[in-house]
Amino acid sequence: PHSLEFKLNVFNSAHPSFFFVDFNKTMGSGKPRGLRAARKLRLHRKDQRWADKQYKKAHFGTALKANPFGGASHAKGIVLEKIGIEAKQPNSAIRKCVRVQLIKNGKKISAFVPRDGCLNFIEENDEVLIAGFGRKGHAVGDIPGVRFKVIKVAGVGLSAIYTGKKEKPRN
């Protein structure tokens, strides 16, 4: 009952061929099966996961080293200079950004200053809080090479200063 036997005569051959078909197995599955196959399956999956781009980036450890924030969501820094970055084609504008040196590791990054006229609230040597720009380490929109944005200036939220709810403290 487990296997069925078929008798076939192959064209022009002197001896017949026998085929055994077992319906309990899947032909050509290529993976080990059975009670003792778990270790083999687990280790094979462990090896093959490294072919997945997202898994490799998350677990290799080099992405953390390359990240200026070092795995954190925000970082504080000192403003080195104000810069204008030209927008990518087809747009034509000068996007207001600041060059910031992070306090935690001394790395220098460019950060976008959001909203119209907010660059006026930021002076050189101010302490600013920087966050990501929303694309997990990629540049956003038409601003080339800028992966971060300014959130706070001198401990006060940039949006609060812009709307007039708070004033930037005098040194």
Disulfide bonds with the S-S distance in Angstrom:
none
